[in-house]
């Protein structure tokens, strides 16, 4: 439990949100919208952590810090973006940027420095809780891509991306193409059961040829 101080009334309320914002998505945007609409007049500042700090503490990102800065900068709710933001907000940082509140979901966010990096902000009555959007997160997006890995590889191969750029072997690329050809033939057979026996055998011969060429 924590209390929330009353806001200043003679100027816009300065609210700060921080994060990694990798693969910036509508869940991020909705959290920032909540902060922006917390009071009638809000100046919303968003701090984005650098690659160095993020990779060291949490792991590799998909987008670089420069790409993440730019993605966040295009969100309509944001008034100011701070690049290379600190992983942990300090009193000095709050004072420097004249921050009235820090907004984040209220689940304790631990680090090597402590069980909740926002504990001291909560103790000062300067923490505004926001709600997460269920069903969407950067981890969820990465999980979807990994789950359908072969499908995305095939899509990019069909668009002309080389197997080297995709970091897969030539054999893997050929295997994916053969699997796609087999699926196309199966679908063709199912959709054209009225075709002649010769036509169906010709398609199967094509598949056999591709299999032999790939794996011989």
ZAMARGU-4260 file (C-alpha; in steps of 0.2 Angstrom, whole numbers, plus 5000, padded with zeros to 4 digits):
<rodrens>
0) 5000/5000/5000 | 5006/5018/4996 | 4998/5035/4996 | 4998/5047/4981 | 5002/5066/4984
5) 4989/5078/4977 | 4995/5086/4961 | 5001/5104/4958 | 4987/5115/4952 | 4996/5130/4945
10) 5005/5121/4931 | 5005/5105/4920 | 5009/5089/4931 | 5026/5082/4926 | 5025/5063/4925
15) 5039/5051/4921 | 5038/5034/4913 | 5053/5023/4910 | 5057/5007/4901 | 5065/4997/4887
20) 5051/4998/4875 | 5058/4985/4863 | 5046/4981/4848 | 5035/4996/4854 | 5017/4990/4854
25) 5000/4995/4859 | 5002/4989/4876 | 5016/5001/4879 | 5005/5015/4871 | 4990/5012/4882
30) 5001/5013/4897 | 5008/5029/4892 | 4990/5035/4888 | 4985/5031/4905 | 4999/5042/4912
35) 4995/5056/4900 | 4977/5056/4905 | 4980/5054/4924 | 4977/5073/4926 | 4969/5086/4915
40) 4986/5094/4911 | 5001/5083/4910 | 5018/5085/4903 | 5024/5067/4899 | 5042/5062/4900
45) 5048/5045/4894 | 5065/5038/4898 | 5072/5024/4887 | 5086/5013/4893 | 5102/5011/4882
50) 5108/4995/4875 | 5122/4994/4886 | 5112/4995/4902 | 5098/4984/4895 | 5109/4970/4888
55) 5119/4970/4904 | 5104/4969/4916 | 5090/4960/4906 | 5097/4953/4890 | 5097/4956/4871
60) 5084/4967/4863 | 5077/4965/4845 | 5079/4984/4841 | 5094/4994/4845 | 5093/5009/4857
65) 5093/5021/4843 | 5078/5012/4835 | 5069/5011/4852 | 5071/5030/4855 | 5064/5034/4838
70) 5049/5022/4840 | 5044/5029/4857 | 5047/5047/4850 | 5032/5044/4838 | 5019/5040/4851
75) 5006/5054/4852 | 5005/5054/4871 | 5023/5059/4874 | 5030/5076/4876 | 5048/5073/4879
80) 5060/5058/4877 | 5075/5055/4887 | 5088/5044/4879 | 5100/5033/4889 | 5089/5034/4904
85) 5095/5027/4920 | 5089/5009/4925 | 5085/5015/4942 | 5077/5032/4946 | 5086/5042/4959
90) 5081/5057/4969 | 5094/5068/4960 | 5086/5062/4943 | 5069/5067/4949 | 5075/5084/4955
95) 5085/5087/4939 | 5069/5084/4928 | 5057/5091/4940 | 5047/5075/4940 | 5031/5076/4951
100) 5026/5057/4948 | 5033/5041/4941 | 5021/5030/4932 | 5022/5012/4930 | 5012/4996/4934
105) 5013/4993/4953 | 5020/4975/4952 | 5037/4977/4962 | 5051/4978/4950 | 5067/4970/4957
110) 5085/4972/4953 | 5102/4968/4960 | 5100/4984/4970 | 5084/4979/4979 | 5067/4971/4978
115) 5058/4986/4970 | 5066/5000/4961 | 5051/5011/4964 | 5050/5009/4982 | 5057/5026/4987
120) 5046/5034/4975 | 5031/5025/4982 | 5036/5030/5000 | 5036/5049/4994 | 5019/5048/4987
125) 5025/5051/4970 | 5021/5034/4961 | 5006/5033/4949 | 5001/5015/4945 | 4996/5010/4928
130) 4988/4994/4921 | 4996/4982/4910 | 4986/4977/4894 | 4983/4958/4895 | 4989/4947/4880
135) 5002/4959/4873 | 5020/4961/4878 | 5037/4961/4870 | 5040/4944/4877 | 5024/4938/4870
140) 5028/4945/4852 | 5045/4936/4853 | 5037/4920/4858 | 5025/4921/4843 | 5039/4923/4831
145) 5049/4909/4839 | 5034/4897/4839 | 5031/4900/4820 | 5050/4902/4816 | 5049/4891/4800
150) 5034/4900/4793 | 5043/4917/4795 | 5059/4910/4787 | 5049/4903/4772 | 5040/4920/4770
155) 5057/4930/4770 | 5065/4917/4758 | 5050/4919/4746 | 5053/4938/4747 | 5071/4936/4741
160) 5080/4937/4758 | 5096/4926/4757 | 5099/4911/4768 | 5115/4919/4774 | 5105/4935/4779
165) 5093/4924/4789 | 5108/4915/4797 | 5102/4897/4791 | 5111/4885/4780 | 5108/4882/4762
170) 5101/4865/4766 | 5089/4872/4778 | 5083/4884/4765 | 5080/4870/4753 | 5071/4860/4766
175) 5059/4874/4769 | 5056/4876/4750 | 5052/4858/4748 | 5040/4858/4763 | 5031/4872/4755
180) 5030/4864/4738 | 5023/4848/4747 | 5010/4858/4756 | 5005/4867/4740 | 5003/4850/4730
185) 4993/4843/4745 | 4981/4858/4744 | 4980/4857/4725 | 4975/4839/4726 | 4962/4842/4739
190) 4955/4857/4729 | 4955/4849/4712 | 4949/4831/4715 | 4942/4832/4698 | 4959/4833/4690
195) 4965/4819/4679 | 4976/4805/4686 | 4990/4811/4674 | 4989/4828/4681 | 4990/4822/4699
200) 5005/4811/4695 | 5014/4825/4686 | 5013/4835/4702 | 5019/4821/4713 | 5034/4818/4701
205) 5038/4837/4703 | 5039/4835/4721 | 5049/4819/4720 | 5062/4828/4708 | 5064/4842/4721
210) 5066/4830/4735 | 5080/4821/4726 | 5088/4837/4720 | 5089/4843/4738 | 5094/4828/4748
215) 5104/4818/4736
</rodrens>
